């Protein structure tokens, strides 16, 4: 029985290492070209990465049930208002929820920027969203400047914004 447990532990460790390696390859790194996307907008129409060519873009992957997403949301709104006139664009990307949840979250936190609905998670998959929130800051050349999985403090978000403006 002990031998079986050791073999099972070894196999599960190999599977986990393989999955972690595969995930690491799917996460955009600083300097990488940002993965393209074409997704439905919660407010109608579609949103494409190409719509932001030549512009500074912050992708904020969120869900209404995500506690850290809710904790950050007010700061994201404040920073958008502070830097939009200087060229900041933000797309909030709602993961695995419907349009009504995405719009409810945006209304709750007074998000005036674009809200994408990634109901099947395909955009999030291309950006390595194994957990939420995920923050991706894309410079004017379309390259990832900063990628961050997990909650960010307002000053960290602001520093990443300044790097892409």
C-alpha positions as CSV (number, residue, x, y, z in Angstrom):
1,X,0.0,0.0,0.0
2,X,2.8,2.4,0.8
3,X,4.5,1.6,-2.5
4,X,1.3,2.4,-4.4
5,X,0.9,5.7,-2.5
6,X,4.5,6.7,-3.5
7,X,3.9,5.8,-7.2
8,X,0.6,7.7,-7.1
9,X,2.3,10.7,-5.6
10,X,5.1,10.6,-8.1
11,X,2.6,10.4,-11.0
12,X,0.5,13.2,-9.7
13,X,3.7,15.3,-9.2
14,X,4.7,14.7,-12.8
15,X,1.2,15.6,-14.1
16,X,1.3,18.8,-12.0
17,X,4.7,19.7,-13.3
18,X,3.6,19.1,-16.9
19,X,0.5,21.3,-16.4
20,X,2.5,24.0,-14.8
21,X,5.0,24.0,-17.7
22,X,2.1,24.1,-20.2
23,X,0.5,27.0,-18.3
24,X,3.8,28.9,-18.1
25,X,4.1,28.7,-21.9
26,X,0.6,30.2,-22.3
27,X,1.2,33.3,-20.1
28,X,2.2,36.4,-21.9
29,X,5.5,37.8,-20.6
30,X,6.9,41.3,-20.7
31,X,8.0,42.0,-24.3
32,X,5.6,39.4,-25.9
33,X,3.1,40.5,-28.5
34,X,-0.3,40.6,-26.8
35,X,-2.5,37.8,-27.9
36,X,-5.2,38.9,-30.3
37,X,-8.9,38.8,-29.3
38,X,-12.3,39.5,-30.8
39,X,-15.0,39.3,-28.1
40,X,-18.5,40.6,-27.5
41,X,-18.9,44.0,-25.7
42,X,-21.4,44.0,-22.8
43,X,-22.6,47.3,-24.2
44,X,-23.1,46.0,-27.7
45,X,-20.9,45.2,-30.7
46,X,-17.5,43.7,-30.4
47,X,-14.1,44.5,-28.9
48,X,-10.9,43.6,-30.7
49,X,-7.3,44.1,-29.7
50,X,-6.7,45.7,-33.1
51,X,-9.1,48.5,-32.1
52,X,-6.4,49.6,-29.6
53,X,-3.5,49.5,-32.0
54,X,-1.1,52.4,-31.2
55,X,-2.8,53.0,-27.8
56,X,-1.9,52.2,-24.2
57,X,-4.3,49.4,-23.0
58,X,-4.9,47.8,-19.6
59,X,-6.9,44.6,-19.7
60,X,-8.5,43.8,-16.3
61,X,-9.8,40.3,-16.1
62,X,-12.5,40.0,-13.5
63,X,-15.7,38.3,-12.3
64,X,-18.5,39.6,-10.1
65,X,-17.9,36.8,-7.5
66,X,-14.2,37.5,-7.2
67,X,-13.5,39.1,-3.9
68,X,-10.1,40.6,-4.9
69,X,-11.7,41.9,-8.2
70,X,-14.3,43.7,-6.1
71,X,-11.6,45.1,-3.8
72,X,-9.7,46.6,-6.7
73,X,-12.6,47.8,-8.8
74,X,-13.0,51.3,-7.3
75,X,-9.3,52.0,-7.7
76,X,-9.4,50.9,-11.3
77,X,-12.2,53.4,-12.0
78,X,-10.3,56.2,-10.2
79,X,-7.1,55.5,-12.2
80,X,-9.0,55.4,-15.5
81,X,-10.5,58.8,-14.8
82,X,-7.0,60.1,-13.8
83,X,-5.2,58.8,-16.9
84,X,-7.7,58.5,-19.7
85,X,-7.1,62.0,-21.0
86,X,-3.4,61.1,-21.2
87,X,-4.2,58.1,-23.5
88,X,-5.1,55.2,-21.1
89,X,-7.6,52.7,-22.4
90,X,-9.1,50.0,-20.2
91,X,-11.1,46.9,-21.2
92,X,-12.6,45.1,-18.3
93,X,-12.8,41.4,-19.4
94,X,-15.6,39.5,-17.5
95,X,-14.7,35.8,-17.3
96,X,-17.3,33.1,-17.5
97,X,-20.3,35.2,-16.7
98,X,-23.1,36.7,-18.8
99,X,-23.7,40.2,-20.0
100,X,-26.0,41.1,-17.1
101,X,-23.4,40.2,-14.4
102,X,-20.7,42.1,-16.3
103,X,-22.8,45.2,-16.6
104,X,-24.0,45.0,-13.0
105,X,-20.3,44.9,-11.8
106,X,-19.4,47.8,-14.1
107,X,-22.4,49.9,-12.8
108,X,-21.6,49.1,-9.2
109,X,-18.1,50.5,-9.5
110,X,-18.9,53.2,-12.1
111,X,-16.7,51.7,-14.8
112,X,-17.1,54.0,-17.8
113,X,-14.7,52.0,-20.0
114,X,-15.3,49.1,-22.3
115,X,-16.5,45.8,-20.8
116,X,-15.9,42.5,-22.7
117,X,-17.9,39.4,-22.0
118,X,-15.7,36.3,-22.3
119,X,-18.4,33.8,-21.5
120,X,-16.5,30.8,-22.7
121,X,-13.1,31.9,-21.2
122,X,-11.3,31.8,-24.6
123,X,-9.7,35.2,-24.2
124,X,-8.8,34.5,-20.7
125,X,-7.2,31.2,-21.7
126,X,-5.0,33.0,-24.2
127,X,-4.0,35.3,-21.3
128,X,-3.3,32.6,-18.7
129,X,-6.3,33.4,-16.4
130,X,-6.1,30.3,-14.1
131,X,-7.3,32.6,-11.3
132,X,-8.7,36.1,-11.0
133,X,-8.0,38.9,-11.2
134,X,-5.4,39.1,-14.0
135,X,-3.9,42.4,-15.1
136,X,-2.3,42.9,-18.5
137,X,-0.7,46.2,-19.4
138,X,-0.1,46.6,-23.2
139,X,2.1,49.3,-24.6
140,X,1.4,51.4,-27.7
141,X,3.3,48.9,-29.9
142,X,1.1,46.0,-28.9
143,X,3.6,44.4,-26.5
144,X,2.9,43.2,-23.0
145,X,4.6,45.6,-20.6
146,X,3.4,44.1,-17.3
147,X,1.5,40.9,-16.6
148,X,0.2,40.2,-13.1
149,X,-1.9,37.3,-11.8
150,X,-3.7,38.2,-8.5
151,X,-4.7,41.4,-6.7
152,X,-2.7,44.6,-7.2
153,X,-2.5,47.6,-4.9
154,X,-3.6,50.9,-6.4
155,X,0.0,52.2,-6.5
156,X,1.1,49.1,-8.3
157,X,-1.6,49.5,-10.9
158,X,-0.7,53.2,-11.3
159,X,3.0,52.3,-11.8
160,X,2.1,49.8,-14.5
161,X,-0.1,52.4,-16.2
162,X,2.6,55.0,-16.2
163,X,5.0,52.5,-18.0
164,X,2.6,52.2,-21.0
165,X,1.7,55.8,-21.4
